[in-house]
Structure formats: C-alpha cells, structure tokens
Amino acid sequence: MPELSFVLPHWLYWSGLVVFPLIAWFLYRRNVQSPAAEPVSLSLGYFLLLTGGFLGVHRLFVKSRWAFAFIVVFVAILAVNVETRLAREAESEASNALKLVEMKIARGERAVAKAEKRLAERDSERRRQKLAEARNNRDSAGSELAERQQLLAKAGEESGWWHNIARGLGLLLLAGILIDAFLLPGMVRRCNIAEREKAPAEGFHCPAVEQEHDDSREPFAFNRAISRLNGFAGEFVAYWSVIAVFVYYYEVIARYVFNSPTNWAHEAMFLMFGMQYLIAGGFCLRENAHVRVDVIYSHFSKRTQAIMDIVTSIFFLIFVIALLVTGWIFFNDAMQSMEVSNSEWHIQYWPIKFALPLGAALLLVQGIANLVKDIAVALHPETAELDNIVRPEG
C-alpha cells in the first residue's frame, strides 16, 4: 500500500474546532424539529460508508450479508501489511549489509595499494605477507559482495510482491466502496420497506436525560442568562468528541493499513479534550454533575442545603479565582512568547492555555448564579427552588 504523509495544518485544526460544532449543532436542531420519517436514514448510511466502509459497516447498517466480504478483505489487507513490513525490514537489513561489504572492499583496495607502494619502496618478506593478506581480505569481501547483492535482490522481489498484493486488495476494497456509493440509496430503500413491515419496537427512553434543561424555570434573569451561556458552551464542546472519532479513525487506517503513523493525531486530541474539560466545567456545575459526597446532604431540607452551599461556596470561589488568575498568567506568557509544543507538529499553545481563564470564568459566573439562587432559597424557600438541574418534575 502507498504511504501517507498528510500532516494536519494548524489553521484547519483551529477552524475545525469552531466550524464543526456549529454545523453539528445546526443538523441536530434541524433533526429534532423535523425528525426523519424513515427508520433507516440515507445520510447516516453515507456517513457510515465514509467512515467505516472499509469494514462494511454501511452494509451492516442496511442488514446486508455482503458486509462480511468487506471484513474478509480488510483482514487480508492487515495480514498482508504485516508481511510487507517484515519484507521491508529484511530488504533494509540486506541493503545495510551490502553497504558494509562495499566499505570493506573499498578499505581492502586502499590496504592493497598501500602495501604495494611499501613493497615497491623496499622489498621484504614481511611486506610481501602484508600485501598477500590485504589481497585476501579484498578478494574475500568481493566474493561476499555477490552474495549480499543476491540477498538484496531477493528481499526486494519479496517486498515488491507483498506490496503488489496489498495494493490489489486495497483497490478491490476501494472499488467495493465506490460501487456501494451508487447502490446505497437502493439498499436503504429496500431496508426501509422491510423495516416498515415489521411491528414497531419500543425503544429505550430515559426522560431524565432526554429532558432539556429548562432555563425559563431559573428564578432570576441573571441565572437564566448564565444558564443559557453555559448550556451553549457545554453543548458546543460536546461535539468535539465526534471530531476525535474522525481523527482516530484516520490514525488507525494510516497506521495499520498504510504503515504511516501520524505525529499529530494523539497530540491534537489530548489537547482538544483538555480544552473541553475546562470549558465544560460551568455546564457540569449547572447540571450538578460534578463529583460530590451527598450521603448526609441529600437528607436535608432545601433551605438547609442552600445554607450549606452558601458556606462552602467560599472554598469554591477561592479555587476558581486562583484558577482564573493563574490561567490568565499562563495564557499571557504563552501569547507573548508564541509558545509551541515540543513535538514535530509545533502547535501553538496560547489558544489552548486560553481555555484555562475562559473555563474558570464560565465556572465562576455559574457558581455566582448558583450562589444567588441559594441565597434566595435560604431567605425565602417558598419563592425560589434549589434545583440546579431545573427540570420539570413528574
């Protein structure tokens, strides 16, 4: 198989983190407002063809047994690539051995020339022995040269043979994917007809998860504004997880199919997830999703819970303000020095470190919003509710 040398450009990485979540958010909202009538979606089928067509995932999606043909071909490609890699290593070893022999011959020629020159200056038994020894070493290296050349030629033939098999299997797999790109609408249509003939199955539902956060039930305008802000931030960075699917998909294919591991995929994703962790902090606080020990707390009344939250908010504010200040210092230093990573990818660090003060700011305003609500509950339990999740009951 041919090797891949693609390196993700920095501009594409940063623009993808902005554009992709917006497109995904738009498609999701459109699907919620007008859900598809068909049980099997053609667009999802093409998505699976694009991302998992090499394994026949699109065929499994439409319940076609031909998916196993794709799996067999792909497994064969992996097996052949192992042999190709071993053949390349053998060819490289033979090439290195040949170069060593050529160095020995060159060294032997110099030794013979030097011995002949000394013998011409003054003939002696010792110098004749030196000359004979130098010629024997040169002739021995010469005979070894032919052997190494044969081994290199044999290793090259074997490597080329496995490479051609891998290329043929790759073209066969690509041809199957291209053919299915034209056949997929018909397969989806037949699958939808078969699905409509079946009795509809009741799917799994979790109302606590499916119910959206109701911003209108927040007690004050400030709370509602902060709730919407962190709701958007949390949903926005949640779509970054989908980007990781594409990137690691490319890394696996490049590494195991094309023998071309990347130097950017892992670094790009662990930096992205670090930013996601920071920016989603305010959203998690709004959803009351941070880890907490509430064995005793959950048994108190809402007013007592609010009073306890007011007292412990002091420690929360100390932590968040420290994170905000130190995060801004880290960001400013990285911005001033134009800091980049130590890897070959050399990604800029200042946008990544900007997530520190940004996440701290989102966490801080959400904490203040919760504190305002807690104070209202402590003063007037009947006029405000201590429900950070704020979903309708029942």
N, C-alpha and C positions, 0 to 999 in steps of 0.2 A: 504494500500500500504506500502511496506517496506520503511524505511527511508534511505536517502543518507548521507554519511559522507565524501564525497570527498572534499579535500582542494587542490587548485591548487598549485603545487610545484613552488618555486621561479625560479628554473632552466628552467622549462617548460614555465613559463611566459616570461622570457627574451629571450629564444631561439625562442619562437613563434613570438615575435615582430621582429625577424630578418629573420627567415626562411619563415614564411607565406607570407610576402610581396614579397619575391623573387620568390616563387612558383606562386603566383597570377600574378606577372608581366610577368613571362615566359608564363603562359597559355594565358594571354591576348594578348601578342605579337604574339603567335602562331595562335590564333584565327583571329587576324587582317590580318596576312599574308595569311592564308588559311581559310576563313570563311566557316562554315558548309553549305552544300547544302540543308540539310533537314530543313523544317520550325520549327520542334519540335526536340529538342536535347535530346538524351537519357541520356547523362551525367548530363544535367540540371535536368532531371526528377529524377535521383537518388539523386542528391543534395537536391531537394525538398522532396524526400522521407525520407532522413536522418534528415533534419532539421524541416520539417513540416508534416511528415507522420501521426502524431497523430491527425492532423486536416484534413487529406485527401487532403492536398494541391497538392500532386502529381496527385491525381485523377482529381482535378480541372484543372491542367495543361494539361492533355490529354482529358479534357471535358467529364469526366465520372460522371454520376449522383450518383454513389456509394460513392462519396465524402461526401454526406450528412450523410451516415451511420457512417463514422468516426467522423463527427461533433457531432452526437447524442450521441455516446458512450463517447466521450471526455467530453461533457457537463454533462453526467451522472456521470462520474468519479469526476468531480469538485463538484457536488451536494453531492455525497456520502462522499467525503473527508470532507466536512463541517460537516456532521453528525458524521463522525468518530472523528473529532477534538472535537466536543461537547461531544461525549460519553467518550473520553479520559479525558476531563476536569471533567466530572461527576465522573468517576472512581477515579481520583486523589483526588477529594473532599471527596469521600466516604472513601478512604484509610486514608486520614488525620484525618477524624472524628473518624475512628476506632482506630487509634493510640492514639488520645486524650482520648478515653474511656478506653483503656488499661492502660494509665497513671493514670487515675482516680482510676481504680481497684487496681493498684499497690500502689498508695498513700493510698487508703482505707484499704488495708491489713496492711500496716505499722501503720496506725492510730489505727486499732483494736488491733494489737499486743501490741502497746504501752499502750493502755487503759487497756487491760487485765493484763499487768505487773503491772501497778499502782494499779489496783483493788486488785491484789494478795498481794501487799505490805501493803495496808490499805483499808479496805472496807468502802465505804461511799456512800450515796445516790447520791451525785454529780458525783462521779466517775462511778457509775453504769449508770447514764444518759449519760455520755460521751461515755461509751462503747456501749450503745444501739444506740446512734447517729452515731458512727463510723460504726457499723454493717449495719445500714440502708443505709448509703451512699455507702458502698461497695456493698450491695445487689442491690441497685438502678443502680449503674454502671454496675453490672453484667447483669441485665435484658436489659440495653441499649446496651450491647456488642452484644448480639444475634441479635438485630435489625440492628445494624451497619454492622454486618457480612452479613446479608441477603441483605442489600442495596449494599454492595461492590460486592457480588456475582452477583447480578442483573446487576450492572453497568458493571462488567467485561464481562458478557454474551452479553450485548448490544454492547459494544465496539468491542468484537470479531466478532459479527455478521456483523456489518458495515465494519470491516476490511476485512472480507472474501468476501463481495460483491465488495469492492474496488479492491481487488486482482483479483477476477474473471473478472471484467471489464478491468483491466489492461492487464491481459493475453489475453483477447479477442482482445483488441486493438493491442497488440504485435503480435498476430497471423495474424491479418489482414495486418500489415506492412510486416511481413516476407513473406506472400503469395504474396503480391504485388511486393516484390523484385524479384520474379521469373516471375510474369506476366507483369511487366513493359515494357520489350522490345516489347512484342506483342501489348500492348496498345499504345506505341509510334509509332509503325509501322502502325497500323490502323489509328491513328490520322494524321500521315503524308500523308497517302493515301487520307484521307478526305480533308486535307488542300490543297493538290495539285490540287484537283478537283475544288476548288473554284478559283474565279478570284483574282489575287494578289492585295492586298490593298496597297495603297501608304502610307508609314509610315511617321511619323513626323521627320523632319530634321531641324537642326539648324547649318548652316555652321560655324557661329562664334564660336560655342562650339566644333564642331566636327573637325575643322581645328587645327592641331597640331601647336605648337609654332615652327617657322622656325628659328633655331639657325644660319643657314647659312647667314641670312639677317642682323645679327648683324654687325656693322661697323668694329669692331676690333677683333683680335684673343683673347684678354683678355676678351672681352664681350662674345664671343662665348663660351669660356671655362667656365665662371661663369654661363652662361645661361644653359649649359648642366648640370653643377653641381647642381644648384638649381632645374632644371627640374627633375632630378633623385630623389633628396631629397623630393620634393613635391609629386611626383607620388608614391614613396616608402611609405611614411607615410599615403597617402590616403587610402591604402589597410588596414590600421589598423582599419578603420571604419567597415570593414567586420568582423574583429575579435570580435568587440562589438556585432554584430548580434549573433554570436555563444555563447558568454558569457552570454548575457542577455536572450537568448533562454534557456540556461541551468538553469539560475536563476529562470525564470518563471516556468519551469517544476518542478524544485526541490522544489520551494516554494508552488505551488498550486496543484501539483499532488502528490508529495511525502511528503508534510508537512515538508520540510527540507531546510529552507532558508540558504543561504551561508553567510559566514563572509568575503568573499574576492572578490566577483564579482563586487560590486559597487566600492570598493576602487581601484581595478585593472583597471577599465575602466576610472574613472575620472583622475587617474594618467597618463594613456595612452593618453587620449585626451589633457591633459596639455602639454605633450611632443610633441604631434602632432601639437598643436597650435604654439609652439615655433619653431620647426624645419621647418614648412611650411611657416614661415614668409618671408624668402628670395624668395620662389616661388611666394607668393602672390605679393611681390613687383615687381618681373619680369613681372607678368601678369597684373600689375597696378590694382590689386583687393582690395587694402586697401581702407578704407573709406576716402574720401576726398571731400571737397567742391569746385566744379569747375564751378560754375554758371558763373563767370566772366572769369576764367582761360580758359575755353574751347573756348572763342571767340577770344583769342589772336592768333597771328601767331606762327608757330613752334619755331622761333627764340626767340620771347618774352617769350614763355612758357619755353624754355630752360634756359633763363636768370633767370626767377623766380625760377626755380628748383635749379639752382646753388646757389642762395641766401638762399633759405630755407633749402638747404642741410646742412647748418651749424647746425641748430637745430636738424636735423636728426642724424648727426654724434655725437653730444653731447649725445643724448639719447642712441644711440646704443653702444657707447664706455662705457657709465656708466653701461648699461646692461651687457656688456661683462665682465667688471672688477668685478662688484658685483656678477654676476653669477658665475665667477670663484672662488671668495671667498667662496660663499655658497657651491659650489661643493667640494672645497678643504677641508672645515671644515667637511662636511658630510663624505668625504672619510677618513679623519684622525680619526674621532670618530666612524666610521662604524655605522652611524645613521640609525635607523629603525623606522618604523611607530609605533604609539601608539596602533594600533588595534591588535587583536589576530593574524592577519596574519603575522605581523612583516616583511614587505617587506623592502629591503634595499633602502635607499633614494639617495645614491650617483649617481647611473645611471640616476635617474630621474632629479636630480639637474644638471647633466652634460648637459642636454638639454638646460639649460639656456645659458652657454657660447657658446655651439655649434650653437644654433639658432641665437644668437647675431652675431657670426662670419659669418654665411651664409647671414644674413641680411646686415651685414657691407660690405661684398665683392660685394653683388648685388647692394647696394647703391653706392659704388665706381664705379662699372661698369656703372650704370646709369649716374653718375656724369661725367665720361669720355665721354659718348655719348652726354650729354648735352653741355659740353664744345665744342665738335666738331661741334655740331649744331649751337651754338652761334657764332663760328668763321667762319664756312663755311656751311651755311644752305643747299647749293646745293650738298654737298658731303656726308652728313650723315642725317639720318632721326630720328626724335624724336617720335618713336613708340615703347613704352615699350612692347607692345604685339607682334609686328613684325610678323603679319600675312599678307599673300598676299591680296591685295585689289581686289575688283571686285568679 
